[in-house]
Amino acid sequence: MVSIPLLAGSALVLGLLASSIRVIRQYERAVIFRLGKIKKERGPGLFPLIPLVDKMVRVDMRVRELDVPKQTVISRDNVTLEVDAVIYYKVVDATRAIIEVEDFEAATLLLAQTTLRDILGQNELDTILSDRDDLNKRIKDILDSTTEPWGMRVVMVTMRDVSLPENMLRAIARQAEAEREKRARIILAEGEFQASKKMNEAADMYENKPSALKLREFQTLTEIAKEKNLIVVSIGSDEGHKNSDLPLFMGLARAAAGNK
């Protein structure tokens, strides 16, 4: 018969062997500490550990996201707004991520909050609303350079929402409406200016060519004649009347040009 101590010893050895085998996935790395000292970085795959001597810390090497909660920011022009953001980062050196900082994720989150407030506080509200891509890049560069000694790389920073007070929303709406009204008035004025130039050119042409003015008169009479309830009185076509009526038509044309 097999003795009980032998069975117990065998079970203990098998348990220690089983507990010493570790499997690391493709997207993970294992940082090995031996008696408290950093030994090496392992993975992916299967490898053994020395029981009671080695300690392993798993590190995820995939791109991860950090949700930065809403931060109250005072812009350069003293406007209070709330901004939240999303940060995408990854660990590129598992050993430094473990030994250089206690909790790299929490440290990155706190750093992102302070950097977000600092960068936005240096800019005016119009810049924050219109140049978000440039601000995102500036925040990313600062975070990336700061976290690089921790074995991390910031992939992307995106401001997700910019919340403005209600009075500022109304002011921005009024400003946009005023801008549209200004553009409409400018377009109308340009149209009036071009129309007055054309009228002035037409008056000069009619003055130099009275026959053209007479043809225009006939065309106008034709258009008026479409109304059946009107009585049209035409000016005579003799030379004396034509010469006497010409200044009247010239004056009317120039007056119309001047009114435009």
Beta strands, then each sheet from edge to edge (+ up, - down):
strand 1: 21-24
strand 2: 28-34
strand 3: 37-42
strand 4: 45-48
strand 5: 54-60
strand 6: 64-74
strand 7: 80-91
strand 8: 152-163
sheet 1: 1+ 4-
sheet 2: 3+ 2- 5+
sheet 3: 6+ 7- 8+
end
